[in-house]
């Protein structure tokens, strides 16, 4: 018995260090990746926060000074970081655009932002999208650490979290686009009728568009203001009207634009515009009736479920009793 201790010590000494578990290595790597992603996401979020990216006074005053004083007031310690778009390299932006098209995005990002009535630039939208994806990756890493998930599950969670956030952000933008298009569809009949009245009263097309843009409110009024501004800048009327159609993406706007494009050839443009306004109103009415019918059908789903469940329970009682009698 006295020789057992030295033998055990010698065996432990020759066994070497304990083997490293692969799961622990993967978990440590996931932790480091989550921390790096959290740091990157925090940096991007702070870059979009006004109080974190506030410029000093001499940099805010520099654009209003002469060239000599501007060069004299510039300091070597000025921030060398560019805009947020410089953080996202072109390959990353191209990858995000490709993913947007893969999930069913229609048109470029700038056009979709215009249709959604969003003032953000495409680079700012992508920066916020990347920041949200980084935060989602951090949350996925925290969930994987808290659940002590296996390496495969951790990898799937870290990959699925940012992809899910990107898909959700794209879907939210598409919902805003459809909401704005529906709003334009509802406003367009009234605006078209007013435009027809003004043109029939002797106003020119540019004067009628400017008057409606200044004296009405809503999304369509803002679009007419942009059209009037383009006309004052010397843009041809056909191009300005086509840009209105391209920005909205509404079929009714396209039909109205085609009618307005005939103002130099048509003798009674006001009557044509009024007829198009009535057609747009009828189409909007059909869409509203269809929406009401669809919602009325959805009301019957909980009613049907609430009726079938008690009926099935009442039928199950004699059925179970009959089975017991047959089985003895």
BALOBA-1460 file (C-alpha; in Angstrom, 3 decimals):
// residues 328
<rec num="1" residu="x" x="0.000" y="0.000" z="0.000"/>
<rec num="2" residu="x" x="2.907" y="2.351" z="0.590"/>
<rec num="3" residu="x" x="3.996" y="2.099" z="-3.069"/>
<rec num="4" residu="x" x="0.617" y="3.101" z="-4.530"/>
<rec num="5" residu="x" x="1.132" y="6.871" z="-4.089"/>
<rec num="6" residu="x" x="4.419" y="7.062" z="-6.050"/>
<rec num="7" residu="x" x="2.976" y="4.904" z="-8.821"/>
<rec num="8" residu="x" x="-0.107" y="7.172" z="-9.195"/>
<rec num="9" residu="x" x="2.077" y="10.307" z="-9.192"/>
<rec num="10" residu="x" x="4.340" y="8.822" z="-11.835"/>
<rec num="11" residu="x" x="1.327" y="7.849" z="-13.955"/>
<rec num="12" residu="x" x="-0.108" y="11.409" z="-13.753"/>
<rec num="13" residu="x" x="3.261" y="12.902" z="-14.575"/>
<rec num="14" residu="x" x="3.653" y="10.766" z="-17.721"/>
<rec num="15" residu="x" x="0.043" y="11.318" z="-18.852"/>
<rec num="16" residu="x" x="0.745" y="14.914" z="-19.904"/>
<rec num="17" residu="x" x="-1.697" y="17.871" z="-19.907"/>
<rec num="18" residu="x" x="-5.428" y="17.154" z="-20.202"/>
<rec num="19" residu="x" x="-6.971" y="17.109" z="-23.693"/>
<rec num="20" residu="x" x="-8.688" y="20.295" z="-24.865"/>
<rec num="21" residu="x" x="-12.339" y="19.883" z="-25.682"/>
<rec num="22" residu="x" x="-13.295" y="21.005" z="-29.219"/>
<rec num="23" residu="x" x="-16.617" y="22.337" z="-27.967"/>
<rec num="24" residu="x" x="-14.863" y="24.653" z="-25.505"/>
<rec num="25" residu="x" x="-12.592" y="25.942" z="-28.277"/>
<rec num="26" residu="x" x="-15.569" y="26.646" z="-30.539"/>
<rec num="27" residu="x" x="-17.421" y="28.311" z="-27.673"/>
<rec num="28" residu="x" x="-14.426" y="30.531" z="-26.938"/>
<rec num="29" residu="x" x="-14.132" y="31.468" z="-30.600"/>
<rec num="30" residu="x" x="-17.842" y="32.303" z="-30.733"/>
<rec num="31" residu="x" x="-17.419" y="34.472" z="-27.628"/>
<rec num="32" residu="x" x="-14.545" y="36.403" z="-29.205"/>
<rec num="33" residu="x" x="-16.500" y="36.804" z="-32.428"/>
<rec num="34" residu="x" x="-19.535" y="38.070" z="-30.511"/>
<rec num="35" residu="x" x="-17.393" y="40.593" z="-28.628"/>
<rec num="36" residu="x" x="-15.795" y="41.819" z="-31.868"/>
<rec num="37" residu="x" x="-19.211" y="42.120" z="-33.509"/>
<rec num="38" residu="x" x="-20.535" y="44.018" z="-30.488"/>
<rec num="39" residu="x" x="-17.613" y="46.446" z="-30.678"/>
<rec num="40" residu="x" x="-18.185" y="47.004" z="-34.407"/>
<rec num="41" residu="x" x="-21.925" y="47.479" z="-33.934"/>
<rec num="42" residu="x" x="-21.368" y="49.958" z="-31.106"/>
<rec num="43" residu="x" x="-18.929" y="51.928" z="-33.275"/>
<rec num="44" residu="x" x="-21.417" y="52.105" z="-36.180"/>
<rec num="45" residu="x" x="-24.287" y="53.064" z="-33.862"/>
<rec num="46" residu="x" x="-22.209" y="55.831" z="-32.284"/>
<rec num="47" residu="x" x="-21.255" y="57.055" z="-35.761"/>
<rec num="48" residu="x" x="-24.970" y="57.591" z="-36.460"/>
<rec num="49" residu="x" x="-25.678" y="59.303" z="-33.111"/>
<rec num="50" residu="x" x="-25.623" y="63.135" z="-33.261"/>
<rec num="51" residu="x" x="-23.983" y="63.718" z="-29.869"/>
<rec num="52" residu="x" x="-21.214" y="61.199" z="-30.608"/>
<rec num="53" residu="x" x="-20.290" y="62.622" z="-34.028"/>
<rec num="54" residu="x" x="-20.644" y="66.313" z="-33.147"/>
<rec num="55" residu="x" x="-17.971" y="68.356" z="-34.882"/>
<rec num="56" residu="x" x="-15.986" y="71.043" z="-33.077"/>
<rec num="57" residu="x" x="-16.744" y="74.712" z="-33.599"/>
<rec num="58" residu="x" x="-13.788" y="75.474" z="-35.882"/>
<rec num="59" residu="x" x="-14.880" y="72.708" z="-38.280"/>
<rec num="60" residu="x" x="-18.469" y="73.977" z="-38.358"/>
<rec num="61" residu="x" x="-17.328" y="77.551" z="-39.078"/>
<rec num="62" residu="x" x="-14.641" y="76.584" z="-41.613"/>
<rec num="63" residu="x" x="-16.944" y="76.318" z="-44.704"/>
<rec num="64" residu="x" x="-18.062" y="79.945" z="-44.149"/>
<rec num="65" residu="x" x="-14.522" y="81.401" z="-43.974"/>
<rec num="66" residu="x" x="-12.204" y="82.469" z="-46.808"/>
<rec num="67" residu="x" x="-9.736" y="79.951" z="-48.159"/>
<rec num="68" residu="x" x="-6.720" y="81.337" z="-46.246"/>
<rec num="69" residu="x" x="-8.476" y="81.400" z="-42.899"/>
<rec num="70" residu="x" x="-10.009" y="78.016" z="-43.634"/>
<rec num="71" residu="x" x="-6.583" y="76.443" z="-44.091"/>
<rec num="72" residu="x" x="-5.271" y="78.264" z="-41.039"/>
<rec num="73" residu="x" x="-8.032" y="77.080" z="-38.757"/>
<rec num="74" residu="x" x="-7.767" y="73.457" z="-39.835"/>
<rec num="75" residu="x" x="-6.000" y="71.410" z="-37.183"/>
<rec num="76" residu="x" x="-3.991" y="68.222" z="-37.715"/>
<rec num="77" residu="x" x="-6.055" y="66.514" z="-35.043"/>
<rec num="78" residu="x" x="-9.221" y="66.732" z="-37.142"/>
<rec num="79" residu="x" x="-11.160" y="63.539" z="-37.506"/>
<rec num="80" residu="x" x="-9.928" y="61.539" z="-40.455"/>
<rec num="81" residu="x" x="-12.889" y="59.235" z="-40.625"/>
<rec num="82" residu="x" x="-15.070" y="59.899" z="-43.654"/>
<rec num="83" residu="x" x="-18.798" y="59.571" z="-43.917"/>
<rec num="84" residu="x" x="-20.613" y="56.491" z="-42.832"/>
<rec num="85" residu="x" x="-20.639" y="55.286" z="-46.411"/>
<rec num="86" residu="x" x="-16.843" y="55.041" z="-46.268"/>
<rec num="87" residu="x" x="-17.140" y="52.450" z="-43.503"/>
<rec num="88" residu="x" x="-19.147" y="50.183" z="-45.767"/>
<rec num="89" residu="x" x="-16.905" y="49.183" z="-48.624"/>
<rec num="90" residu="x" x="-18.376" y="48.726" z="-52.120"/>
<rec num="91" residu="x" x="-18.244" y="44.896" z="-51.898"/>
<rec num="92" residu="x" x="-20.372" y="44.997" z="-48.732"/>
<rec num="93" residu="x" x="-22.878" y="47.354" z="-50.371"/>
<rec num="94" residu="x" x="-22.997" y="45.158" z="-53.478"/>
<rec num="95" residu="x" x="-23.573" y="42.087" z="-51.300"/>
<rec num="96" residu="x" x="-26.436" y="43.793" z="-49.453"/>
<rec num="97" residu="x" x="-28.007" y="44.883" z="-52.752"/>
<rec num="98" residu="x" x="-27.753" y="41.328" z="-54.036"/>
<rec num="99" residu="x" x="-29.405" y="40.014" z="-50.889"/>
<rec num="100" residu="x" x="-32.182" y="42.595" z="-51.275"/>
<rec num="101" residu="x" x="-32.875" y="41.411" z="-54.802"/>
<rec num="102" residu="x" x="-32.795" y="37.802" z="-53.579"/>
<rec num="103" residu="x" x="-35.573" y="38.452" z="-51.054"/>
<rec num="104" residu="x" x="-37.754" y="40.100" z="-53.707"/>
<rec num="105" residu="x" x="-36.843" y="43.801" z="-53.619"/>
<rec num="106" residu="x" x="-38.235" y="45.729" z="-56.602"/>
<rec num="107" residu="x" x="-35.974" y="48.500" z="-57.903"/>
<rec num="108" residu="x" x="-32.908" y="50.186" z="-56.498"/>
<rec num="109" residu="x" x="-32.599" y="51.135" z="-52.855"/>
<rec num="110" residu="x" x="-32.714" y="54.865" z="-53.578"/>
<rec num="111" residu="x" x="-35.953" y="54.466" z="-55.534"/>
<rec num="112" residu="x" x="-37.488" y="52.360" z="-52.770"/>
<rec num="113" residu="x" x="-36.551" y="54.967" z="-50.169"/>
<rec num="114" residu="x" x="-38.175" y="57.662" z="-52.308"/>
<rec num="115" residu="x" x="-41.330" y="55.595" z="-52.650"/>
<rec num="116" residu="x" x="-41.384" y="54.980" z="-48.892"/>
<rec num="117" residu="x" x="-41.045" y="58.750" z="-48.236"/>
<rec num="118" residu="x" x="-37.805" y="58.114" z="-46.331"/>
<rec num="119" residu="x" x="-35.278" y="60.957" z="-46.128"/>
<rec num="120" residu="x" x="-32.321" y="58.670" z="-45.445"/>
<rec num="121" residu="x" x="-29.668" y="58.126" z="-48.062"/>
<rec num="122" residu="x" x="-28.952" y="54.570" z="-49.283"/>
<rec num="123" residu="x" x="-25.595" y="54.547" z="-47.483"/>
<rec num="124" residu="x" x="-27.214" y="55.626" z="-44.199"/>
<rec num="125" residu="x" x="-29.883" y="52.951" z="-44.564"/>
<rec num="126" residu="x" x="-27.258" y="50.287" z="-45.242"/>
<rec num="127" residu="x" x="-25.185" y="51.493" z="-42.283"/>
<rec num="128" residu="x" x="-28.156" y="51.177" z="-39.935"/>
<rec num="129" residu="x" x="-28.950" y="47.812" z="-41.478"/>
<rec num="130" residu="x" x="-25.405" y="46.553" z="-40.827"/>
<rec num="131" residu="x" x="-25.518" y="47.945" z="-37.285"/>
<rec num="132" residu="x" x="-28.761" y="46.075" z="-36.626"/>
<rec num="133" residu="x" x="-27.273" y="42.893" z="-38.081"/>
<rec num="134" residu="x" x="-24.257" y="43.213" z="-35.788"/>
<rec num="135" residu="x" x="-26.508" y="43.716" z="-32.765"/>
<rec num="136" residu="x" x="-28.580" y="40.678" z="-33.814"/>
<rec num="137" residu="x" x="-25.373" y="38.648" z="-34.074"/>
<rec num="138" residu="x" x="-24.388" y="39.723" z="-30.555"/>
<rec num="139" residu="x" x="-27.796" y="38.747" z="-29.225"/>
<rec num="140" residu="x" x="-27.487" y="35.374" z="-30.944"/>
<rec num="141" residu="x" x="-24.058" y="34.858" z="-29.385"/>
<rec num="142" residu="x" x="-25.383" y="35.742" z="-25.934"/>
<rec num="143" residu="x" x="-28.281" y="33.319" z="-26.367"/>
<rec num="144" residu="x" x="-25.877" y="30.584" z="-27.483"/>
<rec num="145" residu="x" x="-23.649" y="31.189" z="-24.440"/>
<rec num="146" residu="x" x="-26.594" y="31.239" z="-22.053"/>
<rec num="147" residu="x" x="-28.025" y="28.004" z="-23.488"/>
<rec num="148" residu="x" x="-24.616" y="26.300" z="-23.693"/>
<rec num="149" residu="x" x="-25.438" y="25.285" z="-27.231"/>
<rec num="150" residu="x" x="-23.324" y="22.957" z="-29.285"/>
<rec num="151" residu="x" x="-20.904" y="24.347" z="-31.889"/>
<rec num="152" residu="x" x="-23.211" y="23.527" z="-34.794"/>
<rec num="153" residu="x" x="-26.204" y="25.206" z="-33.149"/>
<rec num="154" residu="x" x="-24.059" y="28.196" z="-32.204"/>
<rec num="155" residu="x" x="-22.845" y="28.608" z="-35.779"/>
<rec num="156" residu="x" x="-26.378" y="28.362" z="-37.140"/>
<rec num="157" residu="x" x="-27.600" y="30.919" z="-34.610"/>
<rec num="158" residu="x" x="-24.775" y="33.351" z="-35.367"/>
<rec num="159" residu="x" x="-25.422" y="33.082" z="-39.105"/>
<rec num="160" residu="x" x="-29.235" y="33.137" z="-38.963"/>
<rec num="161" residu="x" x="-29.497" y="36.164" z="-36.656"/>
<rec num="162" residu="x" x="-27.988" y="38.799" z="-39.011"/>
<rec num="163" residu="x" x="-29.691" y="37.282" z="-42.064"/>
<rec num="164" residu="x" x="-33.025" y="37.393" z="-40.260"/>
<rec num="165" residu="x" x="-32.494" y="41.037" z="-39.336"/>
<rec num="166" residu="x" x="-31.633" y="41.938" z="-42.940"/>
<rec num="167" residu="x" x="-34.761" y="40.201" z="-44.225"/>
<rec num="168" residu="x" x="-36.922" y="41.913" z="-41.579"/>
<rec num="169" residu="x" x="-35.531" y="45.353" z="-42.435"/>
<rec num="170" residu="x" x="-36.159" y="44.775" z="-46.141"/>
<rec num="171" residu="x" x="-39.717" y="43.637" z="-45.461"/>
<rec num="172" residu="x" x="-40.367" y="46.685" z="-43.290"/>
<rec num="173" residu="x" x="-39.192" y="48.970" z="-46.086"/>
<rec num="174" residu="x" x="-41.460" y="47.164" z="-48.554"/>
<rec num="175" residu="x" x="-44.404" y="47.571" z="-46.181"/>
<rec num="176" residu="x" x="-43.738" y="51.311" z="-45.958"/>
<rec num="177" residu="x" x="-43.571" y="51.498" z="-49.746"/>
<rec num="178" residu="x" x="-46.933" y="49.754" z="-50.099"/>
<rec num="179" residu="x" x="-48.442" y="51.985" z="-47.420"/>
<rec num="180" residu="x" x="-47.317" y="55.132" z="-49.233"/>
<rec num="181" residu="x" x="-48.561" y="53.782" z="-52.560"/>
<rec num="182" residu="x" x="-51.947" y="53.061" z="-51.026"/>
<rec num="183" residu="x" x="-52.024" y="56.585" z="-49.624"/>
<rec num="184" residu="x" x="-51.284" y="58.025" z="-53.070"/>
<rec num="185" residu="x" x="-53.999" y="55.811" z="-54.567"/>
<rec num="186" residu="x" x="-56.516" y="57.257" z="-52.127"/>
<rec num="187" residu="x" x="-55.434" y="60.883" z="-52.622"/>
<rec num="188" residu="x" x="-55.111" y="60.781" z="-56.397"/>
<rec num="189" residu="x" x="-58.838" y="60.992" z="-57.409"/>
<rec num="190" residu="x" x="-59.360" y="64.244" z="-55.497"/>
<rec num="191" residu="x" x="-56.115" y="65.755" z="-56.795"/>
<rec num="192" residu="x" x="-56.897" y="64.701" z="-60.365"/>
<rec num="193" residu="x" x="-60.362" y="66.251" z="-60.175"/>
<rec num="194" residu="x" x="-58.924" y="69.525" z="-58.901"/>
<rec num="195" residu="x" x="-56.287" y="69.429" z="-61.628"/>
<rec num="196" residu="x" x="-58.980" y="68.883" z="-64.249"/>
<rec num="197" residu="x" x="-61.002" y="71.814" z="-62.907"/>
<rec num="198" residu="x" x="-57.974" y="74.138" z="-63.009"/>
<rec num="199" residu="x" x="-56.967" y="73.075" z="-66.506"/>
<rec num="200" residu="x" x="-60.563" y="73.450" z="-67.676"/>
<rec num="201" residu="x" x="-60.690" y="76.950" z="-66.158"/>
<rec num="202" residu="x" x="-57.797" y="78.087" z="-68.368"/>
<rec num="203" residu="x" x="-54.715" y="77.375" z="-66.233"/>
<rec num="204" residu="x" x="-51.675" y="75.967" z="-67.953"/>
<rec num="205" residu="x" x="-50.397" y="72.584" z="-66.840"/>
<rec num="206" residu="x" x="-47.389" y="74.065" z="-65.018"/>
<rec num="207" residu="x" x="-49.543" y="76.701" z="-63.269"/>
<rec num="208" residu="x" x="-52.154" y="74.122" z="-62.232"/>
<rec num="209" residu="x" x="-49.513" y="71.756" z="-60.840"/>
<rec num="210" residu="x" x="-47.827" y="74.589" z="-58.930"/>
<rec num="211" residu="x" x="-51.145" y="75.806" z="-57.480"/>
<rec num="212" residu="x" x="-52.119" y="72.324" z="-56.274"/>
<rec num="213" residu="x" x="-48.673" y="71.731" z="-54.816"/>
<rec num="214" residu="x" x="-48.816" y="74.975" z="-52.823"/>
<rec num="215" residu="x" x="-52.444" y="74.881" z="-51.629"/>
<rec num="216" residu="x" x="-53.013" y="71.195" z="-50.863"/>
<rec num="217" residu="x" x="-51.558" y="68.796" z="-48.351"/>
<rec num="218" residu="x" x="-50.540" y="65.167" z="-48.406"/>
<rec num="219" residu="x" x="-48.091" y="62.930" z="-50.190"/>
<rec num="220" residu="x" x="-49.460" y="63.710" z="-53.650"/>
<rec num="221" residu="x" x="-49.129" y="67.446" z="-52.965"/>
<rec num="222" residu="x" x="-45.436" y="66.974" z="-52.143"/>
<rec num="223" residu="x" x="-44.955" y="65.061" z="-55.373"/>
<rec num="224" residu="x" x="-46.632" y="67.856" z="-57.316"/>
<rec num="225" residu="x" x="-44.317" y="70.333" z="-55.598"/>
<rec num="226" residu="x" x="-41.312" y="68.344" z="-56.862"/>
<rec num="227" residu="x" x="-42.802" y="68.296" z="-60.367"/>
<rec num="228" residu="x" x="-43.364" y="72.067" z="-60.250"/>
<rec num="229" residu="x" x="-39.803" y="72.623" z="-59.023"/>
<rec num="230" residu="x" x="-38.451" y="70.545" z="-61.900"/>
<rec num="231" residu="x" x="-40.510" y="72.543" z="-64.386"/>
<rec num="232" residu="x" x="-39.175" y="75.830" z="-62.995"/>
<rec num="233" residu="x" x="-35.627" y="74.496" z="-63.367"/>
<rec num="234" residu="x" x="-36.162" y="73.969" z="-67.084"/>
<rec num="235" residu="x" x="-36.855" y="70.245" z="-67.147"/>
<rec num="236" residu="x" x="-39.222" y="69.259" z="-69.982"/>
<rec num="237" residu="x" x="-42.779" y="68.578" z="-68.906"/>
<rec num="238" residu="x" x="-42.748" y="64.994" z="-70.177"/>
<rec num="239" residu="x" x="-39.564" y="64.188" z="-68.215"/>
<rec num="240" residu="x" x="-40.882" y="65.825" z="-65.034"/>
<rec num="241" residu="x" x="-44.135" y="63.871" z="-65.256"/>
<rec num="242" residu="x" x="-42.319" y="60.601" z="-65.955"/>
<rec num="243" residu="x" x="-40.102" y="61.198" z="-62.915"/>
<rec num="244" residu="x" x="-43.292" y="61.536" z="-60.847"/>
<rec num="245" residu="x" x="-44.508" y="58.195" z="-62.180"/>
<rec num="246" residu="x" x="-41.131" y="56.560" z="-61.521"/>
<rec num="247" residu="x" x="-40.927" y="57.865" z="-57.942"/>
<rec num="248" residu="x" x="-44.378" y="56.600" z="-56.950"/>
<rec num="249" residu="x" x="-44.652" y="53.349" z="-58.878"/>
<rec num="250" residu="x" x="-48.482" y="53.557" z="-58.878"/>
<rec num="251" residu="x" x="-50.357" y="52.489" z="-62.017"/>
<rec num="252" residu="x" x="-53.012" y="55.184" z="-61.584"/>
<rec num="253" residu="x" x="-50.297" y="57.861" z="-61.549"/>
<rec num="254" residu="x" x="-48.884" y="56.404" z="-64.760"/>
<rec num="255" residu="x" x="-52.270" y="56.631" z="-66.492"/>
<rec num="256" residu="x" x="-52.734" y="60.220" z="-65.303"/>
<rec num="257" residu="x" x="-49.238" y="61.116" z="-66.520"/>
<rec num="258" residu="x" x="-50.016" y="59.699" z="-69.965"/>
<rec num="259" residu="x" x="-53.170" y="61.817" z="-70.095"/>
<rec num="260" residu="x" x="-51.294" y="64.950" z="-69.000"/>
<rec num="261" residu="x" x="-48.610" y="64.316" z="-71.608"/>
<rec num="262" residu="x" x="-51.233" y="65.031" z="-74.297"/>
<rec num="263" residu="x" x="-51.838" y="68.607" z="-73.121"/>
<rec num="264" residu="x" x="-50.257" y="70.075" z="-76.266"/>
<rec num="265" residu="x" x="-52.321" y="67.909" z="-78.615"/>
<rec num="266" residu="x" x="-55.650" y="67.512" z="-76.815"/>
<rec num="267" residu="x" x="-58.238" y="70.247" z="-77.232"/>
<rec num="268" residu="x" x="-60.136" y="69.508" z="-73.993"/>
<rec num="269" residu="x" x="-57.558" y="68.294" z="-71.493"/>
<rec num="270" residu="x" x="-59.734" y="69.157" z="-68.488"/>
<rec num="271" residu="x" x="-62.439" y="66.729" z="-69.593"/>
<rec num="272" residu="x" x="-59.892" y="63.949" z="-70.127"/>
<rec num="273" residu="x" x="-58.343" y="64.541" z="-66.706"/>
<rec num="274" residu="x" x="-61.789" y="64.498" z="-65.072"/>
<rec num="275" residu="x" x="-62.612" y="61.215" z="-66.814"/>
<rec num="276" residu="x" x="-59.340" y="59.715" z="-65.608"/>
<rec num="277" residu="x" x="-60.141" y="60.945" z="-62.077"/>
<rec num="278" residu="x" x="-63.500" y="59.141" z="-62.183"/>
<rec num="279" residu="x" x="-61.823" y="55.965" z="-63.409"/>
<rec num="280" residu="x" x="-59.251" y="56.189" z="-60.608"/>
<rec num="281" residu="x" x="-62.025" y="56.749" z="-58.071"/>
<rec num="282" residu="x" x="-63.879" y="53.647" z="-59.331"/>
<rec num="283" residu="x" x="-60.687" y="51.586" z="-59.107"/>
<rec num="284" residu="x" x="-60.036" y="52.817" z="-55.578"/>
<rec num="285" residu="x" x="-63.620" y="51.970" z="-54.645"/>
<rec num="286" residu="x" x="-63.183" y="48.429" z="-55.984"/>
<rec num="287" residu="x" x="-59.971" y="48.013" z="-53.991"/>
<rec num="288" residu="x" x="-61.684" y="49.220" z="-50.808"/>
<rec num="289" residu="x" x="-64.631" y="46.857" z="-51.359"/>
<rec num="290" residu="x" x="-62.211" y="43.979" z="-51.925"/>
<rec num="291" residu="x" x="-60.351" y="44.848" z="-48.723"/>
<rec num="292" residu="x" x="-63.615" y="45.045" z="-46.761"/>
<rec num="293" residu="x" x="-64.730" y="41.656" z="-48.106"/>
<rec num="294" residu="x" x="-61.393" y="40.100" z="-47.217"/>
<rec num="295" residu="x" x="-61.574" y="41.424" z="-43.669"/>
<rec num="296" residu="x" x="-65.163" y="40.250" z="-43.309"/>
<rec num="297" residu="x" x="-64.043" y="36.761" z="-44.304"/>
<rec num="298" residu="x" x="-61.244" y="36.870" z="-41.736"/>
<rec num="299" residu="x" x="-63.826" y="37.609" z="-39.029"/>
<rec num="300" residu="x" x="-65.451" y="34.232" z="-39.614"/>
<rec num="301" residu="x" x="-62.267" y="32.281" z="-38.840"/>
<rec num="302" residu="x" x="-62.382" y="32.677" z="-35.008"/>
<rec num="303" residu="x" x="-66.183" y="32.222" z="-35.103"/>
<rec num="304" residu="x" x="-65.797" y="28.940" z="-36.984"/>
<rec num="305" residu="x" x="-63.084" y="27.708" z="-34.652"/>
<rec num="306" residu="x" x="-65.133" y="28.669" z="-31.585"/>
<rec num="307" residu="x" x="-68.089" y="26.724" z="-32.998"/>
<rec num="308" residu="x" x="-66.232" y="23.600" z="-34.114"/>
<rec num="309" residu="x" x="-64.222" y="23.001" z="-30.944"/>
<rec num="310" residu="x" x="-67.244" y="22.546" z="-28.598"/>
<rec num="311" residu="x" x="-68.996" y="20.479" z="-31.273"/>
<rec num="312" residu="x" x="-66.012" y="18.153" z="-31.580"/>
<rec num="313" residu="x" x="-65.872" y="17.783" z="-27.808"/>
<rec num="314" residu="x" x="-69.566" y="16.877" z="-27.673"/>
<rec num="315" residu="x" x="-69.085" y="14.320" z="-30.452"/>
<rec num="316" residu="x" x="-66.024" y="12.841" z="-28.778"/>
<rec num="317" residu="x" x="-67.935" y="11.854" z="-25.610"/>
<rec num="318" residu="x" x="-70.345" y="9.320" z="-27.222"/>
<rec num="319" residu="x" x="-67.586" y="8.149" z="-29.580"/>
<rec num="320" residu="x" x="-65.288" y="7.285" z="-26.683"/>
<rec num="321" residu="x" x="-68.193" y="5.603" z="-24.852"/>
<rec num="322" residu="x" x="-68.947" y="3.469" z="-27.926"/>
<rec num="323" residu="x" x="-65.296" y="2.428" z="-28.187"/>
<rec num="324" residu="x" x="-65.292" y="1.359" z="-24.540"/>
<rec num="325" residu="x" x="-68.420" y="-0.759" z="-25.073"/>
<rec num="326" residu="x" x="-66.894" y="-2.448" z="-28.119"/>
<rec num="327" residu="x" x="-63.593" y="-3.137" z="-26.391"/>
<rec num="328" residu="x" x="-65.422" y="-4.590" z="-23.386"/>
